[in-house]
Amino acid sequence: MLTKYIDYQDGDTQLEGYLAYIEADSPRPAVLIAHDWSGRREFACKAAERVAAMGYAGFALDMYGKGIVGRDGDTEGNAALMSPFVSDRALLRRRINAALHTVRGLSQVDATKIAAMGYCFGGMCVLELARSGANIKGVISIHGLFMPGNVPNERITAKVLCLHGHDDPMVPPEQVLAFEKEMTEGGVDWQIHIYGGTMHAFTNPAANNPSFGTVYNEVAAKRAYQSIANFLAELFQ
């Protein structure tokens, strides 16, 4: 497996992505990886490597800026990093589309076969990528945030898969129903897989804060990654 850091920009903001891939004779499909609220840290990079092991190019994108990351357990600091993008969805869409534009230009990538997946805050980011009308095959929100912003949706052409814990306090059932209505009214090919007895951040082995609602669930994580593999195989067939 080969890995490298790639500098790219959104306007005046310097960003740094992490690319992982297995060397091949021809370009391969790519999956953007949108990080959680703590920034493009090891968890997102390992996710890119997991994607690369499946035969695709994995690109852990950067929403905050080169070198700007939070810390585990720092809810106030991480929330401060995420907040500008939650409140300004136009900024969020522009920032993640900058990553998409960068990946399309990589020699390792088949520009006609690109998807995106994201964790927690990153799940919201990839849903906004779809809402922006981006020409990609599909997006996967993994214990992501569903609430839309105040920016109108473009026509969503991407297929949508959401992997959600039923007991996630950050996305209550009424938000799930509202999201289903949004997707249905938009004519989207959508799926939501809901795992019972499962809270937020269930794929992250470091998540162990029941009072905050973030708890790792090994069984749900295995089921989620199997669904991810199936969904990507369908997108890229």
C-alpha positions in Angstrom: 0.0 0.0 0.0 1.2 3.5 -0.9 0.3 6.6 1.1 1.1 10.3 0.7 -0.1 13.7 1.9 -1.5 16.0 -0.7 -1.7 19.8 -0.4 -4.7 21.5 -1.9 -6.7 24.7 -1.4 -10.1 26.2 -1.0 -9.6 29.8 -1.8 -6.9 31.1 0.5 -7.3 28.2 2.9 -4.4 25.6 2.7 -5.6 22.1 3.2 -3.9 18.7 3.5 -5.4 15.4 2.5 -4.1 11.8 3.0 -4.2 9.5 0.0 -3.9 5.7 0.3 -3.9 3.2 -2.6 -2.5 0.0 -3.9 -0.4 0.4 -7.0 -2.2 -0.7 -10.1 -1.9 -0.5 -13.9 -5.0 1.7 -14.3 -6.9 4.3 -12.4 -9.2 3.0 -9.8 -12.5 4.2 -8.1 -12.0 6.6 -5.2 -13.7 7.3 -1.9 -13.4 10.6 -0.1 -13.2 10.2 3.7 -14.7 13.1 5.7 -13.4 13.2 9.3 -15.2 13.7 12.6 -15.3 16.9 14.5 -11.8 16.6 15.7 -10.2 17.0 12.2 -8.2 14.8 9.8 -6.5 12.7 12.3 -5.4 9.1 12.5 -8.9 7.7 12.5 -9.7 9.2 9.1 -6.4 8.2 7.7 -6.9 4.6 8.8 -10.3 4.7 7.1 -8.6 5.8 3.9 -6.2 2.8 4.3 -9.2 0.5 4.9 -10.7 1.7 1.6 -7.4 1.2 -0.2 -7.3 -2.4 1.0 -10.6 -2.9 -0.7 -9.0 -2.0 -4.0 -10.0 1.7 -4.2 -8.2 4.9 -3.6 -9.0 6.4 -0.2 -8.6 10.1 0.3 -8.9 11.5 3.9 -10.0 15.1 3.2 -9.4 18.1 5.3 -12.3 20.4 6.3 -10.5 22.7 8.8 -7.1 23.6 7.3 -3.6 22.1 7.3 -2.5 21.3 10.8 -5.7 22.3 12.4 -7.0 19.5 14.6 -8.8 19.0 17.9 -8.3 16.5 20.6 -10.0 13.4 22.0 -12.5 14.4 24.7 -12.3 18.1 24.1 -15.9 18.7 23.4 -15.7 22.5 23.5 -12.7 22.7 21.3 -14.0 20.3 18.7 -17.4 21.9 18.7 -15.7 25.3 18.0 -13.9 23.8 15.0 -17.1 22.3 13.6 -19.5 25.1 14.4 -18.7 27.5 11.4 -19.5 24.7 9.0 -22.7 23.7 10.7 -24.0 27.3 10.6 -22.7 28.1 7.1 -23.6 25.2 4.8 -22.4 27.2 1.7 -18.9 27.2 3.2 -19.2 23.5 4.0 -20.3 22.6 0.5 -17.5 24.7 -1.1 -14.8 23.2 1.2 -15.8 19.5 0.5 -16.2 20.2 -3.2 -12.6 21.4 -3.2 -11.6 18.0 -2.0 -13.7 16.4 -4.7 -12.1 18.6 -7.4 -8.6 17.6 -6.1 -9.4 13.9 -6.2 -10.8 14.0 -9.7 -7.4 15.3 -10.9 -5.3 12.5 -9.3 -3.6 10.2 -11.8 -4.5 7.2 -9.5 -8.2 7.9 -9.7 -10.9 7.1 -12.3 -12.7 10.4 -12.3 -16.0 8.8 -13.3 -16.1 6.6 -10.2 -16.0 8.6 -7.0 -18.0 8.2 -3.8 -17.7 9.8 -0.3 -18.1 8.6 3.2 -17.9 10.4 6.5 -18.0 9.9 10.3 -20.2 12.0 12.6 -19.5 15.6 11.5 -18.1 14.0 8.3 -21.4 12.2 7.8 -23.1 15.6 7.6 -20.4 16.8 5.2 -20.9 14.0 2.7 -24.7 14.5 2.9 -24.1 18.2 2.1 -21.9 17.1 -0.8 -24.8 15.2 -2.2 -27.2 18.1 -1.5 -24.9 20.3 -3.5 -25.7 18.3 -6.6 -22.1 16.9 -6.9 -21.6 14.4 -9.7 -20.6 11.4 -7.6 -21.8 7.9 -7.4 -22.9 7.8 -3.8 -22.3 9.0 -0.2 -22.3 7.1 3.1 -23.0 8.8 6.4 -21.7 6.8 9.3 -23.3 7.9 12.6 -23.6 11.3 10.9 -25.7 14.4 11.6 -28.8 14.6 9.4 -30.1 18.1 9.9 -30.1 20.3 6.8 -28.9 23.9 6.8 -30.6 26.9 5.2 -29.0 26.5 1.8 -31.4 25.0 -0.8 -30.7 21.6 -2.2 -29.6 21.1 -5.7 -30.8 18.0 -7.5 -29.3 15.0 -5.6 -28.0 12.4 -8.1 -25.8 10.4 -5.6 -27.2 7.3 -4.0 -27.3 7.7 -0.2 -26.6 5.2 2.6 -26.9 6.2 6.2 -25.6 4.0 9.1 -27.3 5.1 12.3 -27.5 4.0 15.9 -31.1 4.1 17.2 -30.0 5.4 20.6 -27.8 8.2 19.1 -28.8 11.3 21.2 -27.5 13.6 18.5 -29.9 12.4 15.9 -33.3 11.7 17.5 -36.0 9.8 15.7 -37.8 12.9 14.5 -34.7 14.0 12.7 -34.5 10.6 11.0 -38.1 10.8 9.8 -37.5 14.4 8.6 -34.4 13.2 6.6 -36.4 10.3 5.1 -39.0 12.8 4.0 -36.4 15.1 2.5 -34.7 12.3 0.6 -38.0 10.8 -0.6 -39.4 14.2 -1.8 -36.1 14.7 -3.6 -36.4 11.4 -5.5 -33.2 10.1 -4.0 -32.1 6.4 -4.0 -31.7 6.3 -0.2 -31.2 3.7 2.5 -30.9 4.0 6.3 -29.6 1.1 8.3 -30.5 1.5 12.0 -28.8 -0.5 14.7 -30.7 -1.1 17.9 -29.0 -0.6 21.2 -26.4 1.6 19.5 -25.3 5.2 20.3 -23.2 7.8 18.5 -19.6 7.1 17.2 -20.2 3.4 17.3 -17.4 2.6 14.8 -14.7 4.3 16.9 -13.0 2.0 19.4 -11.9 5.1 21.4 -15.6 6.1 22.0 -16.5 5.4 25.6 -18.6 8.2 27.0 -22.1 7.0 27.7 -23.1 10.2 29.4 -22.2 12.1 26.2 -23.8 9.5 24.0 -20.6 8.2 22.2 -20.0 4.5 22.7 -18.2 2.0 20.5 -20.3 -1.1 19.4 -18.2 -3.8 17.9 -21.2 -5.7 16.4 -22.7 -2.6 14.9 -19.3 -1.6 13.5 -18.8 -4.9 11.8 -22.3 -4.8 10.3 -21.7 -1.2 9.1 -18.5 -2.0 7.4 -20.1 -4.9 5.6 -22.8 -2.6 4.4 -20.2 -0.1 3.3 -18.4 -2.8 1.3 -21.6 -3.9 -0.4 -22.7 -0.3 -1.2 -19.3 0.6 -2.8 -19.3 -2.6 -4.8 -22.8 -1.7 -6.1 -21.7 1.9 -6.9 -18.5 0.9 -8.8 -19.7 -2.2 -10.6 
